Amino acid sequence: MGVLWIEAGRLSVISVPSTATVNTTKQEMDLLLRKSRRVMAIFPTSFATGIKSGTFWVRDRAYGLHSLQRQFRQHVQRAAKDCAVRALDWDTLRSKGLNCYANSLQRCGAAASPAASQAGWDRFCEVGASISGLEPWGCFYGGELLAYLIAHSGGGVCEAFILHRSEAALTFRAVHLLFYEFTRAMIQRPGITAVTVGREWFPPHPSLSQLKKHAGYDTEEIQLAVVLNPAFRLVLGNVVTRKALRLLRAVTRNYSARFDSLEALEAAATTKLPSCLTGNEPPQAHPTHFPHGKDAPFFPQRAKNAEGTSASHSTSDR
């Protein structure tokens, strides 16, 4: 089984699905990071390394309004009076989704993504439509798309791994309704036994974790590996840099979100990957290369080995 490697914010690549462990070697990850030109890769592993994290799951086929935290339920009921959620075809996402994508990029300071142009967005949707099991869902106010998510179904599991919204979505609580209606529909779909909205944000983002829990999702523990790009490892990976960042964070009382990267550096310091695999590892997903350039697709193709090529863009993490 392969994984998708997607760009997450300005610094990271992460593996999708978040439930698939990637038991790989240091050399393979170094190659992927050089290709991606990102600072770090973040992925689940069954190796006893890295840090503890969690993924969010719904497994109850009776999931409904009763599954929601009280305030979340009120937001859903209020949003349902004005908005509607439905599965989308990729042509609809192509024609209506660019504003949500652009707004999300602006909020995370990554507006330079190739998919932010009309041509790039068209390519994003074209490649998305070509991948089996991948489907978008959207929340509408009249004919306006307020928020969308992209999910992948396979092996009895559905995972939503990209969520973008417009500025207007907050007024209507569109994300709350989208979360709920998507989850309710998917957990009742034949062949689906579990729905996940991925792993905890890293570094931890308490308000986002709370949103998912209030939406009725339970947390299950995973082991998370963080690997630095070899081009940055000498400077960012040493103990002096981490001590300096700790001091700056203490002086500023952690007012700057820039120091979130310190937690990633400290996690990378605890991640030790083997130089080779023994063949006794649990079943796992192999890493794929991550090319850049104007012709690189935004969603990766699944690869049988480390010589595959892939690319994707997301604001779902970091």
C-alpha positions as CSV (number, residue, x, y, z in Angstrom):
1,M,0.0,0.0,0.0
2,G,1.3,3.5,-0.9
3,V,0.7,6.8,0.7
4,L,0.1,10.3,-0.6
5,W,2.7,12.9,0.4
6,I,1.2,16.3,0.6
7,E,2.6,19.8,1.3
8,A,1.3,21.1,4.7
9,G,1.8,24.8,5.3
10,R,5.2,26.3,4.4
11,L,7.5,23.9,6.1
12,S,6.3,20.3,6.0
13,V,5.3,17.3,4.0
14,I,2.9,14.8,5.7
15,S,1.7,11.3,4.8
16,V,-1.9,10.5,3.9
17,P,-3.7,8.5,5.0
18,S,-2.7,9.4,8.5
19,T,-3.5,5.9,9.7
20,A,-0.9,4.2,7.5
21,T,2.5,3.7,9.2
22,V,5.6,4.5,7.1
23,N,8.4,2.3,8.3
24,T,11.2,3.6,6.1
25,T,14.9,4.3,6.2
26,K,16.8,7.6,6.8
27,Q,18.2,7.5,3.3
28,E,14.7,7.2,1.7
29,M,13.3,10.1,3.7
30,D,16.4,12.2,2.9
31,L,15.7,11.6,-0.8
32,L,12.1,12.6,-0.5
33,L,12.9,15.8,1.4
34,R,15.5,16.9,-1.1
35,K,13.0,16.4,-3.8
36,S,10.2,18.3,-1.9
37,R,12.5,21.1,-0.8
38,R,10.6,21.1,2.5
39,V,12.2,21.5,5.9
40,M,10.7,18.3,7.5
41,A,8.5,15.3,6.9
42,I,5.9,14.2,9.5
43,F,4.4,10.7,9.4
44,P,3.1,7.8,11.6
45,T,5.5,4.9,12.2
46,S,5.4,1.6,14.1
47,F,9.1,2.1,15.1
48,A,9.7,3.0,18.8
49,T,10.9,6.5,18.0
50,G,9.6,10.1,17.7
51,I,6.7,11.3,19.8
52,K,3.2,10.2,20.8
53,S,0.3,11.7,18.9
54,G,-3.3,10.7,18.0
55,T,-5.8,10.3,15.2
56,F,-9.5,11.2,15.4
57,W,-12.1,8.5,14.6
58,V,-15.8,7.8,14.3
59,R,-16.7,4.1,14.3
60,D,-20.3,4.3,15.5
61,R,-22.7,3.7,12.6
62,A,-25.5,5.3,14.8
63,Y,-23.5,8.6,14.7
64,G,-25.9,11.6,14.8
65,L,-26.8,14.8,16.5
66,H,-26.6,13.0,19.9
67,S,-22.9,12.4,19.2
68,L,-22.1,16.1,19.2
69,Q,-21.1,18.3,22.1
70,R,-23.9,20.6,23.0
71,Q,-22.6,23.9,21.5
72,F,-21.3,22.1,18.4
73,R,-24.8,20.6,17.9
74,Q,-26.4,24.1,18.2
75,H,-24.0,25.5,15.6
76,V,-24.9,22.6,13.3
77,Q,-28.7,23.1,13.8
78,R,-28.3,26.8,13.1
79,A,-26.2,26.3,10.0
80,A,-28.6,23.8,8.6
81,K,-31.3,26.5,8.4
82,D,-29.4,28.4,5.7
83,C,-26.8,25.9,4.3
84,A,-26.7,22.5,2.6
85,V,-23.9,19.9,2.4
86,R,-23.5,17.5,-0.4
87,A,-20.8,15.4,-2.2
88,L,-19.4,17.3,-5.2
89,D,-18.1,16.3,-8.6
90,W,-14.7,17.7,-9.5
91,D,-16.1,20.0,-12.1
92,T,-18.2,21.7,-9.5
93,L,-15.2,22.1,-7.2
94,R,-13.2,23.4,-10.1
95,S,-15.7,26.1,-10.8
96,K,-16.6,27.1,-7.3
97,G,-13.7,26.1,-4.9
98,L,-10.8,28.4,-5.8
99,N,-12.0,31.2,-3.5
100,C,-12.0,28.8,-0.5
101,Y,-8.6,27.6,-1.4
102,A,-7.1,31.1,-1.8
103,N,-8.6,32.3,1.4
104,S,-7.2,29.3,3.3
105,L,-3.7,29.9,1.8
106,Q,-3.8,33.6,2.8
107,R,-4.6,32.7,6.4
108,C,-1.6,30.4,6.7
109,G,0.7,32.7,4.8
110,A,1.2,30.3,1.8
111,A,-0.5,32.3,-1.0
112,A,2.3,31.5,-3.5
113,S,1.1,27.9,-4.0
114,P,1.0,26.9,-7.7
115,A,-2.7,25.9,-7.3
116,A,-3.7,29.5,-6.3
117,S,-3.8,30.4,-10.0
118,Q,-6.7,29.5,-12.2
119,A,-4.5,27.2,-14.3
120,G,-3.0,25.6,-11.2
121,W,-6.5,25.1,-9.7
122,D,-7.7,23.5,-12.8
123,R,-4.7,21.1,-12.7
124,F,-5.4,20.4,-9.0
125,C,-9.0,19.3,-9.8
126,E,-7.9,17.4,-12.9
127,V,-5.5,15.3,-11.0
128,G,-7.8,14.8,-8.1
129,A,-10.5,13.5,-10.4
130,S,-8.0,10.9,-11.7
131,I,-7.4,9.3,-8.3
132,S,-9.7,6.4,-7.4
133,G,-11.5,6.8,-4.1
134,L,-10.9,10.6,-3.8
135,E,-14.0,12.8,-3.5
136,P,-14.8,16.3,-2.5
137,W,-17.7,17.5,-0.3
138,G,-18.9,21.0,0.1
139,C,-21.2,23.3,2.2
140,F,-23.2,25.8,0.2
141,Y,-25.2,28.9,1.0
142,G,-27.4,29.2,-2.0
143,G,-25.0,28.8,-5.0
144,E,-21.9,29.9,-3.0
145,L,-19.5,27.3,-1.8
146,L,-18.5,28.3,1.7
147,A,-16.2,25.3,2.6
148,Y,-15.1,22.1,1.1
149,L,-13.2,19.0,2.2
150,I,-11.5,16.2,0.2
151,A,-11.7,12.7,1.5
152,H,-10.3,9.3,0.4
153,S,-12.0,6.0,0.9
154,G,-10.4,2.6,0.8
155,G,-10.1,-0.6,2.8
156,G,-13.2,0.2,4.8
157,V,-11.9,3.6,6.0
158,C,-12.8,7.1,4.8
159,E,-10.3,9.9,5.7
160,A,-10.9,13.6,5.2
161,F,-7.5,15.2,4.9
162,I,-7.9,18.6,3.2
163,L,-10.4,21.2,4.5
164,H,-10.5,24.8,3.1
165,R,-13.1,27.5,3.8
166,S,-13.9,31.1,2.7
167,E,-14.1,34.0,5.1
168,A,-17.9,33.9,4.9
169,A,-17.9,30.3,6.3
170,L,-17.5,31.6,9.9
171,T,-20.7,33.6,9.8
172,F,-22.7,30.5,8.9
173,R,-20.8,27.9,10.9
174,A,-20.3,26.1,7.6
175,V,-17.4,24.0,8.8
176,H,-19.4,22.6,11.7
177,L,-22.2,21.5,9.3
178,L,-19.7,20.1,6.8
179,F,-18.0,18.1,9.5
180,Y,-21.2,16.6,10.7
181,E,-23.1,15.9,7.5
182,F,-20.0,14.4,5.8
183,T,-19.3,12.1,8.8
184,R,-22.9,11.0,9.2
185,A,-23.2,10.2,5.5
186,M,-19.8,8.3,5.2
187,I,-20.2,6.2,8.4
188,Q,-23.5,4.9,6.9
189,R,-22.1,4.3,3.5
190,P,-21.9,0.5,2.6
191,G,-18.4,-0.8,2.9
192,I,-17.2,2.0,5.3
193,T,-16.6,0.9,8.9
194,A,-14.7,4.0,10.1
195,V,-14.3,7.7,9.4
196,T,-11.3,9.7,10.4
197,V,-10.3,13.4,10.1
198,G,-6.7,12.6,10.4
199,R,-4.2,13.1,13.2
200,E,-3.6,15.8,15.8
201,W,-2.1,19.0,14.5
202,F,1.6,19.2,15.1
203,P,2.8,21.1,17.0
204,P,-0.4,20.6,19.1
205,H,-3.3,23.0,18.3
206,P,-5.7,22.6,21.2
207,S,-8.6,24.5,19.6
208,L,-8.5,22.3,16.5
209,S,-8.4,19.1,18.5
210,Q,-11.3,20.4,20.6
211,L,-13.3,21.1,17.4
212,K,-12.9,17.5,16.2
213,K,-13.7,16.0,19.6
214,H,-16.8,18.2,19.8
215,A,-17.8,16.8,16.4
216,G,-18.0,13.4,18.0
217,Y,-14.6,12.0,17.1
218,D,-12.6,9.9,19.6
219,T,-8.7,10.0,19.8
220,E,-6.6,6.9,19.2
221,E,-2.9,7.0,20.0
222,I,-0.2,6.7,17.3
223,Q,3.6,7.1,17.2
224,L,4.7,10.1,15.1
225,A,8.1,10.5,13.4
226,V,9.6,13.9,12.4
227,V,12.6,14.0,10.0
228,L,14.5,17.1,9.0
229,N,15.8,17.8,5.5
230,P,19.5,17.0,5.5
231,A,20.2,20.5,4.1
232,F,18.8,21.9,7.4
233,R,19.7,19.2,9.8
234,L,23.2,20.4,10.8
235,V,21.9,23.9,11.8
236,L,18.3,23.2,13.0
237,G,19.0,19.7,14.4
238,N,21.7,20.6,16.9
239,V,21.3,21.2,20.6
240,V,22.6,24.8,20.6
241,T,19.8,25.9,18.2
242,R,17.2,24.2,20.3
243,K,18.5,25.9,23.4
244,A,18.5,29.3,21.7
245,L,14.9,28.9,20.6
246,R,13.9,27.8,24.1
247,L,15.4,31.0,25.5
248,L,13.8,33.2,22.9
249,R,10.4,31.6,23.5
250,A,10.8,32.2,27.3
251,V,11.8,35.8,26.7
252,T,8.8,36.5,24.4
253,R,6.5,34.4,26.6
254,N,5.7,32.3,23.5
255,Y,3.7,35.2,21.9
256,S,5.1,34.3,18.5
257,A,3.7,31.3,16.6
258,R,7.1,31.1,15.0
259,F,8.4,29.1,18.0
260,D,5.9,26.3,17.2
261,S,8.8,25.0,15.1
262,L,10.8,24.4,18.3
263,E,8.5,21.5,19.1
264,A,9.1,20.0,15.7
265,L,12.8,20.3,16.1
266,E,12.7,18.6,19.5
267,A,10.6,15.8,18.0
268,A,13.0,15.4,15.2
269,A,15.8,15.1,17.7
270,T,14.0,12.0,19.2
271,T,13.3,10.4,15.8
272,K,15.9,7.8,14.8
273,L,15.3,5.9,11.6
274,P,17.3,2.8,10.6
275,S,19.8,2.8,7.7
276,C,18.2,-0.4,6.4
277,L,15.1,-2.5,6.9
278,T,15.3,-6.0,8.3
279,G,12.2,-7.4,6.6
280,N,10.6,-8.1,9.9
281,E,8.7,-4.8,10.1
282,P,4.9,-4.6,10.2
283,P,3.1,-4.0,6.9
284,Q,3.7,-0.4,5.9
285,A,3.5,2.2,3.2
286,H,6.6,3.1,1.2
287,P,7.6,6.7,0.7
288,T,7.4,8.3,-2.7
289,H,9.5,11.0,-4.3
290,F,8.0,14.5,-4.4
291,P,9.0,16.5,-7.5
292,H,8.6,20.2,-7.9
293,G,8.1,22.4,-11.0
294,K,5.2,23.6,-13.1
295,D,4.4,20.1,-14.4
296,A,4.3,18.4,-11.1
297,P,0.8,17.1,-10.2
298,F,-0.8,18.3,-7.0
299,F,-1.9,14.9,-5.8
300,P,0.6,12.0,-5.9
301,Q,0.1,8.8,-7.6
302,R,0.4,5.7,-5.4
303,A,3.9,4.1,-5.9
304,K,5.0,0.5,-5.5
305,N,8.4,1.6,-4.3
306,A,10.6,4.5,-3.4
307,E,11.2,5.3,-7.1
308,G,7.6,6.6,-7.7
309,T,6.9,10.3,-8.1
310,S,4.3,12.4,-6.4
311,A,3.2,15.9,-5.4
312,S,0.4,17.6,-3.5
313,H,-0.5,20.8,-1.7
314,S,-2.5,21.3,1.4
315,T,-3.0,23.7,4.3
316,S,-4.2,21.0,6.6
317,D,-1.2,20.8,8.9
318,R,1.4,23.2,10.4
